[in-house]
Amino acid sequence: MLLMVGMERASEPRVHALSQALHAQGQKAYEFRNTFYSKDNEGSWFRSLFVHKVDPRKDAHSTLLSKKETSNLYKIQFHNVKPEYLDAYNSLTEAVLPKLHLDEDYPCSLVGNWNTWYGEQDQAVHLWRFSGGYPALMDCMNKLKNNKEYLEFRKERSQMLLSRRNQLLLEFSFWNEPQPRAGPNIYELRTYKLKPGTMIEWGNNWARAIKYRQENQEAVGGFFSQIGELYVVHHLWAYKDLQSREETRNAAWRKRGWDENVYYTVPLVRHMESRIMIPLKISPLQ
């Protein structure tokens, strides 16, 4: 018993010394981390990775990441249709929506209209552009309240739907603006739900990475939500077919720098989803 007590007392100084050493090592690591990631250290390696740097302290991310030269606002609609009504829904949509698109009195235009092929079944997706931002959106809404044909369209459409939801979006400044294109194409809508507070970091990384996905003109548009579910990003891609999609995505991995974008953005994502969509006849994106 005396021997064991003596050994324990003899080991106490060693334990104390080890504890002090670990504490000192941890403090150094903490100080190094603070220096390495310091926002005030403009020459740090971490900050040098970014282009189009934005400071999240100065303004809302919607102002920092969206296009400055346009005031476009986008609305995306997801309509889940009763399976037995999908063809009737498409016919009704194709008869009414182009009239709004072509009417100069409405400051809105169709960007794309699709049925989901792989993903949620019996679903329609519509993407609208409002030239002039929120005032244009409100102008359209007020005029549609007095549009008898549109009100009848909504009434008839409501009998065909299981559910519907929408979001208001802004477009990323570094993405292409969606333009009409000839087909036939399939479209992939990749949706990322980010951790709150990470939109700036996402934008900084994709501002560098988008160049790796431009060779085949597959990049159609990139958007982030403003109203509806927040911290949601939508990337829209076009491919000739599923095999072309596979080859294009594999080619990106052979480009130096693409792997870094994936490495830095994956930890920002809470949930992601991919839809493969087929354009309707009225869609400007074919």
Secondary structure, DSSP 8 states (H G I E B T S, - for coil): -HHHHHHHHHHHHHHHHHHHHHHHHHHHHHHHHHHHH-TT-TT-HHHHT-SS---TTTS-HHHHHB-SS--EEEEEEEEEE-GGGHHHHHHHHHHHHHHHHH-TTS-EEEEEEEEEEESSSSEEEEEEEEETSHHHHHHHHHHHTT-HHHHHHHHHHHTTEEEEEEEEEEEBTTS-----B-S--EEEEEEEEE-TT-HHHHHHHHHHHGGGG-TTS-EEEEEEEEESSSSEEEEEEEESSHHHHHHHHHHHHTSTTHHHHHHHHGGGEEEEEEEEEEE-TT-SB-
